[in-house]
Amino acid sequence: MSLNPRLVKESFAVVEPVAGKAAGYFYGRLFTHCPHMRGMFPPGMEVQRDRLFNALTRIVWMLDSPEGLASYLAQLGRDHRKYGVSAEHYTAVGSALLATIRHFAAEVWTDEVEAAWTEAYAMAAKIMIDAAAGEAAPPWWLAEVTDHEQRTRDIAVLTLRPSQPMDFAAGQYVTVQTARWPRVWRRFSIANAPRPDGTLRLHVRVVPGGWVSTALVRHTRVGDQLLLGPPVGTMTPPEPGRDILCVAGGTGLAPIKAVVEHVIASGDRPNIHLLFGARRACDLYDMPDLARMEAAFPWLRVIPVVSDDPAYDGMRGRLPDVVERFHSWAGHETYVCGPPAMVDETVRRLQDSGVPPARIHRDPVQRTT
């Protein structure tokens, strides 16, 4: 049987408007038939439901792009090992998923649609299972907090030392679990390039109602232990040869700072413009370190930008607007990270100004809780 993306997409389009109900139905079905799997998930399922549907949406709409889909599924398969997922769990998940789509897409459901979903899921599950089985790295790392700097009331910079070597590329992110919230994993970008001592830094801002971010900023101390999932992400350093524009909003600075560190250490000498934005001057939490980097690397220009502080005497405005005040960035490699709305608007303006999409690298990590 051959894959039929059209039938999968058409039926999924019927389910998308009721995504929340569908996700709830899926987990209800899964836990009813496999109660032991409930222990693999966090106590609160709201974020998990959103992530399920976001991942499913991405998979469905990538069915026409086999290479990109295979890469994404392989990453998911490797990452899911930290939850204790094994090959036999995929059968139960597939059964619950098929029942969910059948229930919510009943008006368009046919034998052909069912066959298309069965084939698509079998393909996806095989890629994920094979990727997990072939991964030599551990499913998670135990890491000790060796430093905790409270930069503002709501922002802390943590230095971690994994108990085993962790290979990662500048610009990637890890998922983090704290002892306060077992089975709750949240994504945070690594804020440094790989170091000889193996340590890594996280820039964490408290998100209102955020379980993990609050625990990391307010309740974590030197000597505490955290769990880290495998490093993932594709916002990695550029090939040498082009000048670089970096646009960072808030703690979106973390992966961009890692990329800049990598470029500096590589021996390449591009001109780098780093626009670092915050609402208030007091929220420019990493300026002393950025100033040291700027002083040591004459090709780096750091430009702090403040949007909501009339008393600030430096560059003021919204980051997407400030980007347009400079000369054309069309010949640059560009990196954008921060609040999703800022990222979306900045990316749009860069494209409108002539920067090819392939040279725009955006952070896939939503600022997490």
C-alpha positions, 0 to 999 in steps of 0.5 A, a space after each residue: 500500500 502506498 502513502 496517501 497524504 491527500 486523504 490524511 490531510 483532508 480528514 485531519 482538516 475536519 479534526 483541527 477545529 476541535 483540536 482540544 476535544 480531540 486531544 482529550 479524547 485521545 488521552 482518555 482512550 489511551 489511558 482507559 485501554 493502557 492505564 499503566 501509561 498514565 504514569 509516563 505523563 505529567 500530572 497536569 495534561 494541558 500543555 501535553 495536549 497542546 504539544 500532541 496536537 502541534 506535533 501531529 499537525 506538523 507531521 500531517 502537513 509534512 507528509 509531502 516532504 519525506 526527508 524533512 518528515 523523516 528527520 523530525 520523526 527521528 528526533 521525536 523518537 530519540 527524544 521520547 526515550 526520556 519518557 520511557 517509551 519503548 517499541 510496544 507503546 507505539 501500538 497502543 498510541 496508534 490504536 488510540 490515534 486512529 480511534 480519535 481521528 475516526 470519531 472526530 472525522 466521522 463525516 468523511 471517514 471511509 475505508 480508504 481514509 482509514 487505510 491512509 491513516 494506518 499506513 501513515 502511522 505505521 511509517 511514522 512509528 517505524 522511523 521513530 522506533 528505529 531512530 530510538 533503537 539506533 541512538 547511542 547517547 543516553 535518554 537523559 543526563 543528570 546535571 548538577 547546578 554549579 552556579 545560580 545567578 539571580 539577574 533580575 527578579 524574574 530571570 536567573 542564569 544557571 550553570 549546569 555540569 552534566 554527569 556524563 559528556 553531552 555533545 551539542 551544537 551551539 544554538 540547540 536546546 534541551 528539555 529540563 525536569 526538576 525534582 519539584 515536578 516529576 515527569 514535567 519537561 520544559 524546553 530551554 535553549 543552551 546559552 553557550 557554545 560547547 566548553 572544554 569543562 562540559 558545562 552549559 548555561 541556561 537563561 530562565 525567565 519566570 513565566 506566569 503560572 510556569 511550573 518549571 521556570 518558577 522552580 528554576 528561578 525561585 527554588 533552585 540552588 547550587 548543588 541541586 540536581 536536574 534531569 536534561 533531555 537530549 540536545 536538539 534543534 537546528 538553529 546552529 552556526 552558519 558556514 563561514 563567509 557572510 556577515 551576521 545579524 542577530 535579533 534577540 528578545 529577552 531570554 531569546 538571547 540564549 541560543 544567539 549568544 551560543 552561536 556568537 560564541 561559536 563564531 568567535 571561537 572558530 577563528 572566522 571574522 565576520 561582522 556581527 550585529 547583535 540587537 538585544 531587546 527588552 521592554 525596560 532597561 533593567 531587563 537587559 540582564 546580560 549586558 556586562 557579559 555581552 560588553 566583555 564579548 564585544 571588547 574582546 572581538 572588535 567585529 561584534 557590535 552589541 546594540 541594546 534596545 528598549 521598547 517601553 522605558 521613556 527614560 532610557 537614553 539608548 536605542 528605543 523601539 520595537 525590535 522589528 522596527 529597529 531592524 529596519 533602521 539599519 542598512 539592508 541585511 540582504 547579504 547577511 546570515 540572520 538569527 532571530 529568537 524571542 517572543 513568538 510575535 516578535 520573531 514572526 514579525 521580524 522574519 517577515 520584515 527580513 524576507 520583505 527586505 530581500 533576505 532569502 528564507 534559507 538565511 533566516 534562522 529562527 528559534 523553534 523553542 517557544 518560551 516555555 513554562 
